[in-house]
Amino acid sequence: SDMQRILGWERVPDHSTLHRAFQKLQEEQIQELFSQVLKFFKPSGILSCDSTGLREDSASFYFSIRTKKIRRRWIKLVYLVDTKTQACLSQAVARGPGSDAGYLEILERQNPFKAWLEIMDRGFDGKGNFRLKFTLPFRIIPPISRGGRIKSFERIIQRLIYVLSVWLGIYGKRWISETVNYVIKRKIGDSLRERKEET
């Protein structure tokens, strides 16, 4: 009744009408709806990046362990979240396994808001993602110690910035992404069974 009053509808349409209307939506229209919804948010400027995986089969985790069936691929959701409102500001859908590093620029390009700080995990540590010069958004990425040691000057600075952000409590805001992971999996489950890519 509240939605009916807000939208100015005299009567509620049948669920099949809504379903048919949804089927006609194009990707551009969905993104436009998404950007209109984001106008109601006032983000903090501190964003968190993360990704989560969704299974493409119905086999449980227990079943896959017992049968020693290794999952070779899955659907990966990569997204940028505001740490204040927990609003998902941009997203990308990909195939796993693979590094998250290549999706960072895509997420930043889609983000309608200006951010001054982005916090992410080691999955985003890739060539060119950490910038030594101070350009916005400033990225905090814990470096992967390849071969057990961090050798180059740039990666040592990257490590020091990460340690300092942990000490100041800034890096702790990254756990907002884990909350979003939990909400996504609770709402739609941890598997997708659609046959078509767009679905």
Secondary structure, DSSP 8 states (H G I E B T S, - for coil): -HHHHHHT-SS---HHHHHHHHHT--HHHHHHHHHHHHTT----SEEEEEEEEEBSS---HHHHHHTT-----EEEEEEEEETTT--EEEEEEEEESS-SGGGHHHHHHH--S--SEEE--GGG--TTTS-SS--SSEEE-----GGG---SHHHHHHHHHHHHHHHHTSGGGGHHHHHHHHHHHHHH-SB---SSS--
